[in-house]
Amino acid sequence: AQRVTQPEKLLSVFKGAPVELKCNYSYSGSPELFWYVQYSRQRLQLLLRHISRESIKGFTADLNKGETSFHLKKPFAQEEDSAMYYCALFDDYKLSFGAGTTVTVRA
Amino acid sequence: SAVISQKPSRDICQRGTSLTIQCQVDSQVTMMFWYRQQPGQSLTLIATANQGSEATYESGFVIDKFPISRPNLTFSTLTVSNMSPEDSSIYLCSSMMGADTQYFGPGTRLTVL
């Protein structure tokens, strides 16, 4: 069963515009959620964890249990934000990944 | 965070052969994981490799096809056996750091002809 859903396969925004990547999850109990990012020709790397409530590279993500969502947001996109973004659910030491969203930031 | 390396970074193999992928972590870790990323797809967990015990495979993956070794706390191997073109994927290893965070290797891009 699909546990993590990223409905947008592709997302294109202009530099300086806000960007929001959607992530919905299916999980009973308190979820642990992550966002991972993969820049061109680089390895998959951790962007942020919901539990630490941090802002990394200007990105934030808020867990909304009522809507079972963990959307990733940035108020002003930069060209270097162009990458593939994956939402992931941690359960029993394993990660379940969403399908990923490719973000292109245009000048 | 951990520094994770994989060998080879890519390979092109013939149908019916086997390839062993190595994963090295720069610190001792209890849990290591192997994922597959098929073309245009997301990451799918193949198995969890703990030192001193048999690997635990996810549904759809079997030991005969993907044997895994974990001889110590910094190293693991994944073998893709009797390969077919459907095995063409990127194979990634990861390690668990802390209670819930995984860090990934650079991946091995496998093409089976």
Backbone of each chain as ProteinMPNN parsed JSONL, in Angstrom:
{"seq_chain_A": "AQRVTQPEKLLSVFKGAPVELKCNYSYSGSPELFWYVQYSRQRLQLLLRHISRESIKGFTADLNKGETSFHLKKPFAQEEDSAMYYCALFDDYKLSFGAGTTVTVRA", "coords_chain_A": {"N_chain_A": [[0.841, -1.191, 0.0], [0.453, 2.242, -0.776], [2.356, 4.443, 1.032], [3.488, 6.901, 1.185], [2.778, 9.741, -0.575], [3.524, 11.724, -3.278], [2.156, 14.003, -5.106], [2.898, 15.562, -7.274], [4.829, 15.202, -10.07], [6.508, 16.798, -11.511], [7.685, 20.132, -11.061], [7.713, 23.461, -11.78], [9.111, 26.572, -11.262], [9.566, 30.147, -11.063], [12.562, 31.919, -10.374], [12.833, 33.357, -7.18], [10.158, 33.142, -6.661], [7.586, 31.658, -4.557], [7.799, 28.247, -3.471], [6.21, 25.12, -3.177], [6.193, 21.835, -2.192], [4.273, 19.007, -2.306], [3.386, 16.509, 0.069], [1.845, 13.653, 1.168], [0.881, 11.302, 3.633], [0.328, 7.931, 4.801], [-0.34, 6.524, 7.758], [-0.572, 4.913, 10.874], [-0.528, 6.145, 14.09], [2.197, 8.096, 15.488], [3.918, 9.721, 13.049], [7.256, 9.634, 11.656], [8.868, 11.81, 9.672], [10.664, 12.73, 6.711], [12.496, 14.859, 4.503], [14.315, 14.334, 1.615], [16.907, 15.277, -0.67], [18.111, 15.36, -3.991], [20.576, 16.591, -5.826], [21.7, 17.386, -9.15], [23.811, 14.891, -10.358], [24.739, 14.309, -7.836], [24.784, 12.626, -4.648], [21.954, 11.226, -2.891], [20.695, 13.195, -0.314], [20.052, 14.131, 3.077], [17.597, 16.509, 3.734], [15.753, 17.736, 5.58], [14.364, 16.94, 8.815], [11.278, 16.231, 10.293], [11.053, 16.142, 12.996], [12.979, 17.705, 14.11], [12.316, 20.252, 13.534], [13.533, 22.252, 11.974], [14.991, 24.773, 9.827], [16.318, 24.439, 6.723], [18.506, 25.562, 4.304], [16.633, 27.485, 3.739], [14.291, 26.111, 3.487], [11.297, 24.817, 4.901], [9.209, 22.513, 6.686], [6.11, 21.453, 7.723], [4.471, 19.279, 9.882], [1.272, 18.106, 9.48], [-1.036, 16.586, 11.098], [-3.768, 16.284, 10.968], [-4.409, 16.599, 8.285], [-2.768, 14.712, 7.322], [-0.255, 15.426, 6.179], [2.908, 16.635, 4.954], [4.178, 18.97, 3.833], [6.654, 20.599, 1.861], [8.235, 23.746, 1.951], [9.334, 26.839, 0.541], [9.965, 30.249, 0.695], [11.167, 31.88, -1.257], [12.326, 30.835, -4.12], [15.454, 29.597, -5.364], [17.858, 29.321, -8.051], [19.65, 27.286, -7.518], [18.129, 25.514, -6.132], [17.036, 23.718, -7.806], [16.335, 20.417, -8.306], [15.813, 16.925, -7.422], [13.302, 15.982, -5.219], [12.505, 14.065, -2.416], [10.02, 12.785, -0.328], [9.885, 11.045, 2.733], [8.926, 8.329, 4.83], [9.581, 7.16, 8.024], [9.723, 4.071, 9.562], [9.881, 1.42, 11.778], [12.674, 1.266, 11.547], [12.999, 1.542, 8.83], [12.889, 3.243, 5.674], [10.285, 4.562, 3.757], [9.789, 5.715, 0.6], [8.39, 8.485, -1.202], [7.289, 9.07, -4.597], [8.768, 11.111, -5.609], [9.586, 14.506, -6.558], [10.451, 16.499, -9.204], [12.056, 19.483, -9.245], [12.288, 22.477, -10.977], [13.884, 25.487, -11.194], [13.493, 28.459, -12.702], [15.247, 31.115, -14.272]], "CA_chain_A": [[0.0, 0.0, 0.0], [1.203, 3.481, -0.871], [2.417, 5.066, 2.336], [3.889, 8.285, 0.971], [2.319, 10.2, -1.879], [3.927, 13.029, -3.778], [1.279, 14.052, -6.291], [3.487, 16.303, -8.403], [6.075, 14.614, -10.57], [7.34, 17.915, -11.967], [7.276, 21.43, -10.559], [8.569, 24.496, -12.357], [8.828, 27.89, -10.689], [10.539, 31.179, -11.373], [13.449, 32.373, -9.3], [12.217, 34.365, -6.33], [8.763, 32.783, -6.377], [7.481, 30.614, -3.529], [7.664, 26.875, -3.962], [5.665, 24.18, -2.201], [6.158, 20.455, -2.652], [3.279, 18.322, -1.493], [3.634, 15.154, 0.529], [0.832, 13.1, 2.05], [1.31, 10.002, 4.122], [-0.641, 7.04, 5.418], [0.359, 5.893, 8.881], [-1.283, 4.959, 12.15], [0.451, 6.486, 15.113], [2.94, 9.336, 15.239], [4.894, 9.452, 11.982], [8.521, 10.356, 11.548], [8.949, 12.14, 8.248], [11.901, 13.344, 6.241], [12.675, 15.268, 3.125], [15.636, 14.124, 1.04], [17.091, 15.995, -1.921], [19.197, 14.855, -4.845], [20.987, 17.532, -6.855], [22.238, 16.733, -10.338], [25.103, 14.218, -10.23], [25.137, 14.171, -6.438], [24.066, 11.582, -3.939], [20.779, 11.575, -2.112], [21.113, 13.733, 0.983], [18.988, 14.551, 3.966], [17.338, 17.942, 3.739], [15.32, 18.053, 6.925], [13.571, 15.986, 9.569], [10.189, 16.981, 10.904], [11.158, 16.119, 14.445], [13.918, 18.731, 14.559], [11.655, 21.537, 13.308], [14.561, 23.196, 11.557], [14.932, 25.318, 8.477], [17.568, 24.15, 6.032], [18.556, 26.213, 2.982], [15.417, 28.268, 3.587], [13.135, 25.217, 3.414], [10.642, 24.344, 6.114], [8.131, 21.552, 6.458], [5.299, 21.287, 8.921], [3.641, 18.082, 9.925], [-0.138, 18.36, 9.745], [-1.602, 15.246, 11.323], [-5.161, 16.262, 10.545], [-4.443, 16.416, 6.84], [-1.712, 13.719, 7.037], [0.612, 16.033, 5.179], [4.231, 17.116, 5.368], [4.568, 19.712, 2.638], [7.93, 21.327, 1.933], [8.003, 25.088, 1.441], [10.398, 27.842, 0.563], [9.284, 31.458, 0.238], [11.801, 32.479, -2.434], [13.138, 29.781, -4.743], [16.709, 29.967, -6.018], [18.195, 28.39, -9.128], [20.344, 26.125, -6.96], [17.153, 24.596, -5.549], [16.629, 22.753, -8.827], [16.753, 19.094, -7.839], [14.739, 15.961, -7.167], [12.992, 15.974, -3.797], [11.765, 12.893, -1.974], [9.458, 12.714, 1.007], [10.07, 9.67, 3.208], [8.339, 7.968, 6.119], [10.429, 6.247, 8.78], [8.936, 3.152, 10.379], [10.585, 0.163, 12.044], [14.031, 1.468, 11.045], [13.047, 1.559, 7.372], [12.338, 4.413, 5.001], [9.42, 4.399, 2.58], [9.919, 6.949, -0.156], [7.434, 8.862, -2.215], [7.768, 8.939, -5.975], [9.698, 12.188, -5.904], [9.172, 15.66, -7.349], [11.562, 17.209, -9.829], [11.848, 20.932, -9.197], [13.123, 23.298, -11.861], [13.749, 26.904, -10.9], [13.908, 29.185, -13.907], [15.7, 32.489, -14.052]], "C_chain_A": [[0.883, 1.251, 0.0], [1.2, 4.174, 0.467], [2.751, 6.537, 2.219], [3.514, 8.672, -0.453], [2.856, 11.591, -2.161], [3.199, 13.221, -5.105], [1.899, 14.728, -7.507], [4.793, 15.646, -8.816], [7.068, 15.712, -10.964], [6.782, 19.212, -11.414], [8.25, 22.462, -11.108], [8.149, 25.839, -11.784], [9.896, 28.865, -11.157], [11.343, 31.526, -10.131], [12.76, 33.481, -8.518], [10.762, 34.086, -5.982], [8.725, 31.747, -5.258], [7.329, 29.241, -4.182], [7.143, 26.001, -2.828], [5.593, 22.802, -2.83], [5.24, 19.679, -1.716], [3.709, 16.892, -1.147], [2.495, 14.766, 1.458], [1.249, 11.686, 2.446], [0.126, 9.229, 4.681], [0.09, 6.29, 6.518], [-0.492, 5.992, 10.122], [-0.253, 5.186, 13.241], [1.135, 7.791, 14.765], [4.026, 9.097, 14.202], [6.198, 10.214, 12.2], [8.771, 10.574, 10.072], [10.2, 12.926, 7.929], [11.699, 13.883, 4.827], [14.135, 15.039, 2.749], [15.695, 14.858, -0.295], [18.26, 15.378, -2.681], [19.46, 15.878, -5.937], [21.633, 16.758, -7.995], [23.642, 16.185, -10.071], [25.617, 14.155, -8.791], [24.318, 13.069, -5.79], [22.829, 12.135, -3.24], [21.232, 12.065, -0.736], [19.906, 14.21, 1.773], [18.831, 16.062, 3.903], [16.848, 18.37, 5.126], [14.445, 16.941, 7.492], [12.473, 16.753, 10.286], [10.407, 17.122, 12.402], [12.075, 17.233, 14.954], [13.402, 20.137, 14.297], [12.648, 22.619, 12.853], [14.262, 23.731, 10.17], [16.302, 25.116, 7.848], [17.499, 24.758, 4.648], [17.265, 26.983, 2.71], [14.147, 27.443, 3.484], [12.599, 24.904, 4.803], [9.57, 23.341, 5.726], [7.406, 21.352, 7.771], [4.449, 20.035, 8.81], [2.218, 18.477, 10.298], [-0.824, 17.008, 9.871], [-3.048, 15.168, 10.863], [-5.302, 16.004, 9.05], [-3.45, 15.341, 6.391], [-0.789, 14.234, 5.948], [1.911, 16.508, 5.805], [4.814, 17.871, 4.175], [5.848, 20.513, 2.894], [7.753, 22.692, 1.27], [9.277, 25.915, 1.498], [9.803, 29.118, -0.008], [9.869, 32.055, -1.049], [12.755, 31.45, -3.057], [14.382, 30.36, -5.419], [17.038, 28.923, -7.086], [18.881, 27.141, -8.591], [19.405, 25.158, -6.247], [16.652, 23.578, -6.568], [17.209, 21.388, -8.48], [15.544, 18.18, -7.811], [14.548, 15.908, -5.661], [12.123, 14.761, -3.474], [11.277, 13.089, -0.541], [9.555, 11.259, 1.471], [9.497, 9.51, 4.604], [9.23, 6.926, 6.78], [9.557, 5.381, 9.682], [9.716, 1.867, 10.543], [11.966, 0.163, 11.393], [14.126, 1.546, 9.527], [12.432, 2.848, 6.845], [11.474, 3.982, 3.826], [9.394, 5.736, 1.862], [8.7, 7.197, -1.035], [8.083, 8.789, -3.594], [8.752, 10.023, -6.372], [9.085, 13.284, -6.753], [10.414, 16.327, -7.902], [11.224, 18.693, -9.877], [12.828, 21.617, -10.135], [12.835, 24.753, -11.531], [14.341, 27.68, -12.076], [14.261, 30.622, -13.588], [14.681, 33.499, -14.551]], "O_chain_A": [[1.91, 1.311, 0.677], [0.129, 4.47, 0.997], [2.343, 7.338, 3.06], [3.894, 8.002, -1.413], [2.664, 12.518, -1.374], [3.6, 12.649, -6.119], [1.475, 14.492, -8.638], [5.735, 15.544, -8.03], [8.278, 15.581, -10.783], [5.568, 19.384, -11.307], [9.462, 22.348, -10.923], [6.972, 26.198, -11.817], [10.98, 28.47, -11.587], [10.861, 31.436, -9.002], [12.186, 34.409, -9.088], [10.2, 34.732, -5.098], [9.706, 31.038, -5.03], [6.805, 29.107, -5.288], [7.57, 26.121, -1.679], [4.991, 22.63, -3.89], [5.411, 19.694, -0.497], [4.306, 16.182, -1.956], [2.213, 15.47, 2.428], [1.892, 10.974, 1.675], [-0.925, 9.792, 4.989], [1.015, 5.522, 6.256], [-1.074, 7.042, 10.398], [0.768, 4.5, 13.303], [0.708, 8.506, 13.858], [4.963, 8.34, 14.457], [6.235, 11.271, 12.829], [8.873, 9.615, 9.307], [10.721, 13.678, 8.753], [10.845, 13.415, 4.073], [15.056, 15.471, 3.442], [14.678, 15.04, -0.965], [19.251, 14.939, -2.096], [18.666, 16.021, -6.866], [22.059, 15.616, -7.823], [24.534, 16.905, -9.624], [26.812, 13.966, -8.569], [23.294, 12.639, -6.32], [22.689, 13.34, -3.031], [22.052, 11.425, -0.078], [18.891, 14.629, 1.217], [19.809, 16.803, 4.005], [17.438, 19.242, 5.765], [13.873, 16.129, 6.765], [12.727, 17.827, 10.832], [9.99, 18.11, 13.006], [11.957, 17.656, 16.104], [13.981, 21.111, 14.78], [12.587, 23.761, 13.308], [13.408, 23.218, 9.446], [17.317, 25.569, 8.379], [16.555, 24.508, 3.899], [16.855, 27.111, 1.556], [13.05, 27.996, 3.404], [13.36, 24.746, 5.757], [9.089, 23.323, 4.593], [8.027, 21.111, 8.806], [3.804, 19.775, 7.794], [1.998, 19.115, 11.327], [-1.151, 16.368, 8.871], [-3.508, 14.116, 10.419], [-6.197, 15.283, 8.61], [-3.313, 15.093, 5.193], [-0.569, 13.574, 4.932], [1.999, 16.748, 7.009], [5.814, 17.457, 3.588], [6.079, 21.027, 3.988], [7.198, 22.794, 0.176], [10.148, 25.732, 2.348], [9.199, 29.089, -1.081], [9.146, 32.665, -1.836], [13.86, 31.235, -2.558], [14.357, 31.462, -5.967], [16.56, 27.79, -7.032], [18.714, 26.055, -9.145], [19.837, 24.093, -5.805], [15.909, 22.664, -6.209], [18.425, 21.227, -8.374], [14.422, 18.578, -8.123], [15.518, 15.802, -4.911], [11.144, 14.473, -4.162], [12.033, 13.505, 0.338], [9.33, 10.342, 0.681], [9.567, 10.412, 5.439], [9.59, 5.925, 6.161], [8.756, 5.89, 10.465], [10.167, 1.282, 9.558], [12.371, -0.817, 10.768], [15.231, 1.61, 8.987], [11.575, 3.458, 7.484], [11.873, 3.151, 3.011], [9.025, 6.76, 2.439], [8.068, 6.269, -1.538], [9.268, 8.485, -3.728], [9.484, 9.879, -7.351], [8.188, 13.039, -7.56], [11.325, 16.679, -7.152], [10.229, 19.098, -10.478], [14.033, 21.37, -10.093], [11.689, 25.199, -11.583], [15.526, 27.566, -12.391], [13.641, 31.258, -12.735], [14.903, 34.705, -14.443]]}, "seq_chain_B": "SAVISQKPSRDICQRGTSLTIQCQVDSQVTMMFWYRQQPGQSLTLIATANQGSEATYESGFVIDKFPISRPNLTFSTLTVSNMSPEDSSIYLCSSMMGADTQYFGPGTRLTVL", "coords_chain_B": {"N_chain_B": [[27.256, 13.108, 10.401], [27.629, 10.247, 8.197], [30.266, 9.125, 6.059], [29.91, 7.563, 3.076], [30.897, 5.156, 0.785], [30.747, 3.597, -2.438], [31.43, 0.79, -4.518], [31.349, -0.871, -7.664], [31.083, 2.388, -9.298], [29.589, 2.378, -11.532], [28.47, -0.057, -13.912], [28.444, -2.221, -16.739], [26.852, -5.073, -17.647], [26.596, -8.496, -18.732], [23.752, -10.428, -19.576], [22.747, -12.991, -17.342], [25.031, -13.097, -15.822], [26.716, -12.222, -12.681], [26.967, -9.56, -10.317], [28.844, -7.988, -7.812], [28.364, -5.545, -5.419], [30.017, -3.171, -3.486], [29.936, -1.628, -0.282], [31.104, 0.851, 1.776], [31.488, 2.252, 4.949], [32.502, 5.082, 6.855], [32.529, 4.931, 9.572], [31.657, 2.938, 12.434], [28.637, 1.237, 12.175], [25.424, 0.075, 13.118], [23.197, -0.677, 11.575], [22.714, -1.274, 8.164], [21.531, -0.629, 4.857], [20.073, -1.689, 1.769], [19.025, -0.372, -1.291], [16.998, -0.158, -4.243], [16.734, 1.654, -7.235], [14.851, 1.892, -9.796], [14.759, 2.806, -13.3], [13.38, 5.992, -13.622], [11.857, 5.662, -11.376], [11.019, 5.604, -7.831], [12.907, 5.101, -4.758], [13.312, 1.802, -3.593], [13.291, -0.347, -0.879], [15.488, -3.034, -0.563], [16.707, -4.797, 1.29], [17.625, -5.171, 4.764], [20.689, -5.013, 6.405], [22.307, -6.39, 8.997], [25.08, -6.591, 11.158], [26.411, -9.715, 11.934], [24.125, -11.197, 11.693], [21.597, -12.741, 9.607], [20.599, -11.117, 6.583], [17.64, -9.144, 6.31], [14.974, -9.435, 4.192], [12.876, -7.508, 2.032], [9.456, -7.699, 0.92], [9.132, -9.31, -2.153], [11.767, -9.484, -2.767], [14.501, -11.736, -2.758], [16.871, -13.908, -1.146], [18.391, -15.58, -2.79], [18.548, -14.252, -5.178], [19.525, -11.743, -4.481], [21.956, -11.907, -2.715], [23.441, -10.936, 0.376], [26.17, -9.687, 2.207], [27.586, -9.012, 5.424], [30.134, -8.466, 6.892], [31.403, -6.97, 8.891], [31.216, -4.008, 11.005], [31.461, -1.847, 9.33], [31.146, -2.377, 6.666], [29.538, -3.738, 3.759], [28.195, -5.993, 1.312], [26.342, -6.318, -1.71], [25.058, -8.655, -3.883], [24.007, -8.974, -7.172], [22.413, -11.423, -8.735], [22.55, -13.736, -11.498], [21.77, -12.0, -13.666], [19.303, -10.034, -15.408], [17.959, -7.918, -18.034], [15.976, -6.508, -16.684], [17.014, -5.991, -14.227], [18.472, -3.749, -14.439], [19.313, -0.861, -12.916], [19.73, 1.713, -10.397], [21.65, 1.022, -7.628], [21.651, 1.494, -4.219], [23.335, 1.977, -1.144], [22.783, 2.486, 2.344], [23.305, 3.892, 5.613], [22.385, 3.726, 9.034], [22.33, 6.429, 11.166], [22.376, 7.532, 14.399], [19.11, 7.538, 15.897], [17.188, 7.513, 13.89], [17.959, 8.406, 11.367], [19.011, 8.125, 8.047], [21.861, 7.873, 5.959], [23.144, 8.131, 2.683], [24.932, 6.249, 0.191], [26.737, 6.963, -2.898], [25.632, 5.5, -4.909], [25.309, 2.806, -7.32], [25.335, 2.434, -10.659], [23.794, 0.205, -12.661], [23.781, -1.502, -15.679], [22.249, -3.904, -17.607], [22.8, -5.986, -20.271]], "CA_chain_B": [[26.838, 12.265, 9.286], [28.606, 9.256, 7.778], [30.736, 9.15, 4.676], [29.645, 6.238, 2.539], [31.376, 4.987, -0.587], [30.303, 2.382, -3.112], [32.17, 0.355, -5.696], [31.756, 0.172, -8.609], [30.113, 3.473, -9.442], [28.711, 1.938, -12.621], [28.948, -1.229, -14.635], [27.608, -2.788, -17.785], [27.036, -6.517, -17.491], [25.864, -9.366, -19.642], [22.666, -11.25, -19.016], [23.13, -14.271, -16.762], [26.187, -12.957, -14.934], [26.451, -11.649, -11.364], [27.786, -8.406, -9.945], [28.867, -7.684, -6.385], [28.531, -4.131, -5.123], [30.571, -2.991, -2.156], [29.559, -0.407, 0.419], [32.016, 1.096, 2.89], [31.122, 3.395, 5.791], [33.712, 5.547, 7.533], [32.399, 4.723, 11.005], [30.925, 1.708, 12.721], [27.188, 1.417, 12.213], [24.727, -1.185, 13.37], [22.27, -1.036, 10.508], [22.934, -0.838, 6.795], [20.375, -0.926, 4.018], [20.272, -1.689, 0.316], [17.859, 0.089, -2.028], [17.041, -0.168, -5.699], [16.011, 2.738, -7.876], [14.691, 1.568, -11.216], [14.666, 4.025, -14.124], [12.165, 6.793, -13.489], [11.101, 5.245, -10.192], [11.551, 6.004, -6.524], [13.749, 4.109, -4.102], [12.631, 0.681, -2.967], [14.184, -1.076, 0.0], [15.699, -4.447, -0.872], [16.963, -5.569, 2.51], [18.362, -4.592, 5.882], [21.855, -5.852, 6.696], [22.871, -6.182, 10.327], [26.272, -7.389, 11.382], [26.248, -10.876, 12.807], [22.872, -11.909, 11.463], [21.178, -12.792, 8.211], [19.888, -9.939, 6.11], [16.177, -9.232, 6.288], [14.553, -9.01, 2.863], [11.532, -6.995, 1.871], [8.598, -8.472, 0.031], [9.506, -9.221, -3.559], [13.22, -9.667, -2.894], [14.899, -12.996, -2.139], [18.298, -14.044, -0.905], [19.058, -16.226, -3.913], [18.738, -13.247, -6.231], [20.27, -10.612, -3.931], [22.675, -12.247, -1.481], [24.07, -9.807, 1.058], [27.095, -9.997, 3.287], [27.842, -7.908, 6.367], [31.186, -9.097, 7.696], [31.782, -6.142, 10.036], [30.33, -2.864, 11.242], [31.694, -0.747, 8.388], [31.189, -2.883, 5.291], [28.518, -4.679, 3.31], [28.124, -6.209, -0.126], [25.102, -6.805, -2.323], [25.287, -9.297, -5.166], [22.855, -9.133, -8.058], [22.742, -12.714, -9.346], [21.84, -14.173, -12.699], [21.136, -10.74, -14.05], [18.523, -9.843, -16.631], [17.818, -6.466, -18.281], [15.079, -5.901, -15.685], [17.818, -5.627, -13.059], [19.134, -2.458, -14.693], [18.842, 0.077, -11.891], [20.749, 2.248, -9.494], [21.616, 0.351, -6.335], [22.21, 2.385, -3.2], [23.393, 1.532, 0.241], [22.663, 3.55, 3.33], [23.554, 3.473, 6.982], [21.599, 4.423, 10.039], [23.101, 7.203, 12.13], [21.401, 7.976, 15.382], [17.934, 6.68, 16.069], [16.227, 7.453, 12.785], [18.409, 9.103, 10.165], [19.826, 7.341, 7.131], [22.715, 8.565, 5.007], [23.234, 7.297, 1.506], [26.082, 6.22, -0.679], [26.527, 7.633, -4.187], [24.892, 4.64, -5.831], [25.963, 2.044, -8.379], [24.439, 2.37, -11.822], [23.967, -1.083, -13.327], [23.089, -1.742, -16.942], [22.354, -5.306, -18.008], [22.494, -6.108, -21.698]], "C_chain_B": [[27.961, 11.307, 8.917], [29.031, 9.514, 6.337], [30.646, 7.732, 4.153], [30.139, 6.179, 1.095], [30.875, 3.655, -1.132], [31.227, 2.102, -4.293], [31.432, -0.783, -6.356], [30.728, 1.292, -8.671], [29.133, 3.152, -10.568], [29.316, 0.705, -13.273], [27.937, -1.616, -15.691], [27.89, -4.272, -17.81], [26.197, -7.274, -18.505], [24.799, -10.139, -18.885], [23.22, -12.571, -18.488], [24.333, -14.21, -15.841], [25.757, -12.355, -13.605], [27.402, -10.494, -11.104], [27.7, -8.207, -8.44], [29.214, -6.221, -6.187], [29.011, -3.999, -3.681], [30.143, -1.648, -1.581], [30.425, -0.279, 1.665], [31.586, 2.353, 3.638], [32.342, 3.795, 6.614], [33.619, 5.453, 9.049], [31.577, 3.46, 11.234], [29.433, 2.0, 12.866], [26.531, 0.059, 12.415], [23.925, -1.625, 12.147], [22.715, -0.441, 9.171], [21.78, -1.336, 5.933], [20.786, -0.903, 2.549], [18.954, -1.334, -0.351], [18.096, -0.093, -3.519], [16.213, 1.009, -6.21], [15.958, 2.431, -9.359], [14.481, 2.85, -12.011], [13.322, 4.73, -13.976], [11.329, 6.474, -12.268], [11.74, 5.787, -8.918], [12.432, 4.889, -5.962], [12.883, 3.047, -3.437], [13.641, -0.084, -2.129], [14.258, -2.534, -0.403], [15.806, -5.242, 0.423], [17.699, -4.716, 3.532], [19.486, -5.549, 6.258], [22.42, -5.476, 8.054], [24.068, -7.105, 10.511], [25.981, -8.535, 12.325], [24.948, -11.614, 12.645], [22.552, -11.912, 9.976], [20.469, -11.491, 7.831], [18.383, -10.2, 6.117], [15.681, -8.624, 4.985], [13.116, -8.508, 2.864], [10.754, -7.879, 0.891], [9.007, -8.231, -1.42], [10.993, -9.392, -3.817], [13.633, -10.924, -2.14], [16.41, -13.115, -2.096], [19.021, -14.674, -2.086], [19.379, -15.229, -5.024], [19.651, -12.122, -5.757], [20.986, -11.009, -2.634], [23.452, -11.056, -0.937], [25.035, -10.341, 2.098], [27.294, -8.768, 4.15], [28.904, -8.413, 7.341], [31.617, -8.289, 8.909], [30.901, -4.896, 10.085], [30.547, -1.706, 10.279], [31.537, -1.155, 6.928], [30.035, -3.819, 5.007], [28.639, -4.853, 1.798], [26.742, -6.69, -0.515], [25.488, -7.429, -3.651], [23.974, -9.369, -5.931], [23.169, -10.352, -8.918], [21.931, -12.962, -10.602], [21.046, -13.013, -13.307], [20.357, -10.82, -15.363], [18.39, -8.333, -16.846], [16.909, -5.766, -17.261], [15.816, -5.498, -14.408], [18.57, -4.318, -13.264], [18.515, -1.402, -13.791], [20.039, 0.784, -11.287], [20.554, 1.542, -8.158], [22.336, 1.231, -5.317], [22.288, 1.685, -1.86], [23.24, 2.75, 1.137], [23.016, 2.995, 4.701], [22.729, 4.332, 7.919], [22.535, 5.139, 10.998], [22.119, 7.783, 13.137], [20.2, 7.05, 15.367], [17.126, 6.515, 14.788], [16.713, 8.04, 11.475], [19.316, 8.219, 9.332], [20.615, 8.269, 6.203], [23.051, 7.596, 3.894], [24.584, 7.367, 0.819], [25.74, 6.852, -2.02], [25.776, 6.781, -5.205], [25.8, 3.939, -6.831], [24.969, 1.9, -9.519], [24.751, 1.115, -12.609], [23.126, -1.142, -14.589], [23.326, -3.181, -17.343], [21.907, -5.428, -19.464], [21.938, -7.481, -22.042]], "O_chain_B": [[29.115, 11.529, 9.282], [28.274, 10.039, 5.521], [31.235, 6.811, 4.719], [29.828, 7.054, 0.287], [30.616, 2.715, -0.381], [31.727, 3.007, -4.961], [30.907, -1.632, -5.634], [29.622, 1.151, -8.15], [27.988, 3.604, -10.553], [30.52, 0.463, -13.189], [26.738, -1.372, -15.556], [29.037, -4.689, -17.975], [25.226, -6.756, -19.055], [24.948, -10.452, -17.704], [24.07, -13.191, -19.128], [24.625, -15.183, -15.146], [24.589, -12.017, -13.414], [28.518, -10.469, -11.623], [26.615, -8.252, -7.862], [30.211, -5.721, -6.707], [28.476, -4.637, -2.774], [30.007, -0.662, -2.305], [30.473, -1.182, 2.5], [31.347, 3.395, 3.028], [33.126, 2.939, 7.023], [34.55, 5.86, 9.745], [30.889, 2.98, 10.334], [29.033, 2.906, 13.598], [27.023, -0.965, 11.941], [23.969, -2.786, 11.74], [23.045, 0.741, 9.077], [21.139, -2.338, 6.248], [21.712, -0.198, 2.149], [17.908, -1.902, -0.038], [19.232, -0.17, -3.987], [15.142, 1.313, -5.686], [16.917, 2.684, -10.089], [14.069, 3.867, -11.454], [12.266, 4.131, -14.18], [10.208, 6.966, -12.137], [12.838, 6.344, -8.929], [12.665, 3.871, -6.614], [11.867, 3.347, -2.809], [14.72, -0.431, -2.609], [13.234, -3.197, -0.568], [15.094, -6.225, 0.627], [18.305, -3.694, 3.209], [19.263, -6.75, 6.412], [22.947, -4.378, 8.238], [24.058, -8.254, 10.071], [25.379, -8.349, 13.383], [24.682, -12.565, 13.38], [23.158, -11.181, 9.192], [19.824, -10.855, 8.664], [17.93, -11.332, 5.951], [15.93, -7.453, 4.699], [12.261, -9.01, 3.593], [11.321, -8.681, 0.15], [9.201, -7.093, -1.847], [11.424, -9.439, -4.969], [13.179, -11.158, -1.02], [17.127, -12.512, -2.894], [20.17, -14.322, -2.353], [20.383, -15.371, -5.722], [20.455, -11.603, -6.531], [20.652, -10.495, -1.567], [24.039, -10.277, -1.688], [24.751, -11.323, 2.784], [27.188, -7.634, 3.681], [28.595, -8.746, 8.485], [32.145, -8.855, 9.866], [29.962, -4.753, 9.302], [29.879, -0.678, 10.399], [31.776, -0.339, 6.038], [29.602, -4.585, 5.868], [29.126, -3.965, 1.098], [26.064, -7.378, 0.248], [26.172, -6.8, -4.459], [22.951, -9.78, -5.384], [24.088, -10.318, -9.736], [20.808, -12.483, -10.759], [19.823, -13.063, -13.434], [20.705, -11.562, -16.282], [18.677, -7.553, -15.938], [17.061, -4.57, -17.009], [15.282, -4.739, -13.598], [19.234, -3.835, -12.347], [17.328, -1.095, -13.902], [21.191, 0.5, -11.614], [19.445, 1.474, -7.628], [23.472, 1.654, -5.528], [21.412, 0.901, -1.496], [23.525, 3.881, 0.744], [23.023, 1.783, 4.916], [22.421, 5.491, 7.639], [23.43, 4.523, 11.577], [21.149, 8.444, 12.765], [20.273, 5.92, 14.884], [16.452, 5.501, 14.607], [15.922, 8.161, 10.54], [20.271, 7.634, 9.842], [20.116, 9.292, 5.734], [23.223, 6.398, 4.121], [25.279, 8.383, 0.854], [24.594, 7.234, -2.257], [25.336, 7.283, -6.24], [26.896, 4.404, -7.144], [23.897, 1.316, -9.357], [25.843, 0.973, -13.159], [21.926, -0.869, -14.573], [24.469, -3.633, -17.414], [20.801, -5.033, -19.834], [21.628, -7.748, -23.203]]}, "name": "protein", "num_of_chains": 2, "seq": "AQRVTQPEKLLSVFKGAPVELKCNYSYSGSPELFWYVQYSRQRLQLLLRHISRESIKGFTADLNKGETSFHLKKPFAQEEDSAMYYCALFDDYKLSFGAGTTVTVRASAVISQKPSRDICQRGTSLTIQCQVDSQVTMMFWYRQQPGQSLTLIATANQGSEATYESGFVIDKFPISRPNLTFSTLTVSNMSPEDSSIYLCSSMMGADTQYFGPGTRLTVL"}
